[in-house]
Amino acid sequence: MAQDPLKPRDGGKVKLPRVDAGMNKIAPTASRGGKDGQSTDIKNITLGAKPRDRTALLVKAMLRMDKCIQAEAENRKPAVDDLKFKNGEQWPADVAAQRNFDKRPCLTINKLPTFINQITNDQRQNRPAINISPVGDKGDPEVAKMYRGLIRAIERNSSADIAYDTAFDSAVSMGWGYWRVTTEYESAESFDQVIHIKRIRNPFTVYLDPDHQEPDGADAKYGFVTEMLSRSDFEDQYPDADPVQWSQGGAGESLKNWIAQDQVRIAEYFEIKYEKRTLVALSNGHVGWEDELDDHVMDLIVAGTLEVENTREADVPKVKWYKLTAKEVLDEREWPGKWIPVIKVIGNEIDIEGKSKLSGLVRNAKDPQRMVNYWETAFTELVALQPKAPWIMEEGQVEGHETMWKQANIKAYPYLLYKATSVAGKPAPPPQRQPFGGIPAGVQQAISNAAQNMMAVTGIRFDATLSERMHDESGKAIRELRRSGDLGSFHYVDNLARSLKHCGAILIDLIPKVYDTKRMLTILREDDTEERVQLDPSAPKPMQEGKRPDGKTLKIFNPTYGEYGVTVTIGPSYATKRIEASQSMMDFAKALPNTAALIADLIAKNQDWPGAPEMATRLAKALPPNLLAPEMKDVPPQVQALLSSMDGQIKQMGQERVAMMKALNDQQADRLVDVEKINKDFEAKVLKVVADMETKMAAVQQKAEQSMQTQVGAKIEGLAQGVQALMEALAAPPAKAAAK
């Protein structure tokens, strides 16, 4: 913007002189002095009153910062150069300047981002996952599942994948990266805190204890996370603080020196201190800290009811957190965990004479990349010179047409004029252009060698910058090349898994301390479905079931019970596994078409189409009942108990049915016996009646007249036939008789 003539130049501002390294000094700090009124050296102050404690803390923090800067200088300078090289600054400055001055090409064919992305994108497709398992007899598998689900929810709510990807990309590119774990209030209107995982975009702002040995920084005793604030923001956040800058800074940050005209550097400082505590083992099996035993337990110990079987002194780590400037402590508190919540992930590590040298993929690929740039530039330069091939002509043939011939290699003229000349009395031939000799075979071979060297030093056999399919290799061979490339760079992903394991240990340590109030939480299952659970640190059991107001079952967890270990699995995500399973099922159904109908519901269930669950349900109804019976090992214990109870009831009812049928059969047998008895009694009575009738008839026959004998005989014969028919009826089976 132009200068306003009605206002003082530059708004009346007075420019400060440029900050120079020679001005990087701290003014002497005033002291209250001793009894004799003499000043006291700041380094000789011992721990005592709170102001002296804070002064000693600042001195210790500044000395530790100096130690970190000096120890990391040998790694930070080449790491910065690696990042610049990855960004495309690959030609030496003097060579690039000379080529530009000579108007010669200076090409950069940057293949490094593609090689780096082959590693980082493979990690994104196969993300390592944190798994929790119970340790010892007090750990509960259901609580372990709750921990896994809660950690997945923390990762989702924190966008932890961004933190992991940023740190991993830094590790692959230059040698190391960081992310951190923080705690925040759930909302502006809540006292409950939650855990978050946050990325550290610039790894040069972190300084960990240079004496740590673990690759994930788990054994670091102190660490810094620095930040630059504008003076206005600093004054808004800390109105009572003195805006004084620190006097040290490391390479790779926005300002190499920590002195700025308009910015103030602050640093978060973590420090681990150890506290002596007594661990006791009681006769009832309890093991814990002596200072946490309640009065009732102490009374039992004094009375001799409980005995102390064993004791020992232990150093318990306590993490202190400070926010500092160069002059004062802005804030401080105790961090609830036992580790510094800054997780480190490394690339390649080499220990040389006790010093750790860290590097990434770029470090060893610089020279092959320079070869690619140089030979591709040489190839381009040779091809570009082809239309600039010289013309061979006799002297004087361009006379009068000099301008046209000077532009012959720049402009496409439809024709070129020349002046005819003669040599020794004979007409000279017209000007002739020398043909292009072609690209030397050595240049093309050098380009091929450079590409091979790139793959050799990076450990990635498959170059994604080349054609996806080579003419002499099959698709299976290409997949094998990719697999071998994964083997050459798998240590990067494995280092990330180690860091994730330490992150999981930090989360397991923090969850019982941060989620220390009764509250409802949303956890994530492996398939990313949500589940509402209740966290209750005062619950009497690790896991129990309750009831919601709507009557549904509610799981209640107590995270303070038991110990839990952390493992990390590396492989495809649940979504990728689902897609692969679906494809494999389709291939299986094609290979065995006779079985396709038996697994059609499972194929539909694993599809991501709209309406796939409804299709699976409908297809399942057409299956035989025996295929739908679940395996008991896959049924929850509560359902197994219910099914067992129902099976017992069914068996009891079957036994009762058998008894009733037996009783019924017995009754039918008794009935048949009674019927047979009745029939026999009836038969006997009928025979007696017939016998009596015959006797009477015999008497009547004797008294009757001779003339009546024939008539009476006929009647007797008829009566006898009737009796014979009746006897035949009585001789029938009892059942048939009963029916009649």
C-alpha angles and dihedrals in degrees: 000000000000121000114265107235091207093059132061115270111281090001092293092294119150112221117230118226117263113272109249130192089244089062091057097111136119121234115239112273115239117239133201089228131217132280091287091054094246120135121254124228110247092225092058095056111118128205111279131110118025097261090051090046090055093046090052089047091054092049092049092047093050092048091050090049090053089051092051093049093050094045095048097042093092091054100038099055096055089040091058089049089051092055092048090048090051088051091058105268092128106133121081108253095238093048093048091048092050093048092049090049090051090045091238122146118266105186128184114203095184109199096161098088089055093052091046092048090052088064100037095044091048087055090051090053092047104034117187110241130210113237127189126207131179119258123206129353095301097059116099123212092217091053088049088055089050090052091051092049093047092049090051089051091049090050092049095046091046096044084234091173088073091053092048094045094048093050093044093050090052091049092051094044103043109359111271146031140178144216129179143215119228138174124226138172113269091236141338089268099048137080092203117104129213134196122248133187113214134186126239104216096189110046090190089074091068124081117184128187103286090214094065115119104190116092091227094050093242093142097049113131096201141003145178134223109190131200137184117223128185114245092247093052091045092052091047093051097038108024093166096048127099109244096226120147129226118254101222134067139164133231116270100042125109090263121028092206117050094227117097134164096227105021138069123207119220128179136205107223122198120193130178117217125183124228124199112235133168119237116205133192115205129205091248090063098261117140118188148113118306094225090056096058111111124232094259092058091046090052090052090051092050091047091051095243090116124036129208103230099181141003136183139171116247134187107232116197118233119188118215121197124204135177109212145180124192091272111030148016109255098186140351139183142151117271110226095222131074097230132062101260095229114104121203127204121191137198116203119356127192124176111216116180091334095311121114114230113198125194142158138210095290098059098073095030096063098091095046088048090051088051090053091050094046098046094041088051091048091049091050092046093052093048092046091055092057096090088044094064111140126257121234114215143143120269112273097021092115095047109135092012100066095126094052093050093047089057095042092102093046107039128045102235116188089223140002123223123213136175115251114237136176134224119206089347094307124108112260117236117253119266113285128205117225112240120245111261094214132242111307112251089230091065093053091047090050091053090051091048091051091054090050091049090052091057092043098054095041094048090230108126094183113069109204090195089070129069114304092231124033119214094239100041131075127223090260089053091052090052090050089052090054091048091051088049089055089053091054093054103027093108089073092059091042090054089051089052090054091052091048089053090056089047089053091051089052091051093048089051093048102042098073090045099045099035091051099137132072108267145143116256136187114224129185126233121215091268090053094252115142128241128187115222136167122238112207118171090190096055113125093226134044090241132008138155128244138170130262121220087258091055097252122133116266124197115222119199133191109202094190093074120094135344127280134200131215129230131171126218123201118206146087119326122251091263092052091047089050092053092046091048091051092050092047091050091052091050091048092051090051092049093048106029092172090066096044093094091054094056100032092107092053092050091051091046092058095050124101096216120125107265095019094131091052090050091050091050093049093048091048091060090064093057123100113266094243091062092054095053107108123232110255091228089062094049118095116250092247092055091045090055091049092049091048091052091050091049090053092050091050092050091049091051089051092053091050090051092053091051092050092049090050091051090049092051090050091053091051091052091051090049092053090051091052092048091051091049092050091050092051092049090050092049091051093049092049092050090050091051091049092049092050091049092052091051092051091045090052090054092047091050092053092052095042121095122262090248093060095052094091095052094043090048091054092050092048090051090053091047090050091053090052091050090049091055091049091051091051089053091051090050091062120107115283094244092053090046091050090051091053 
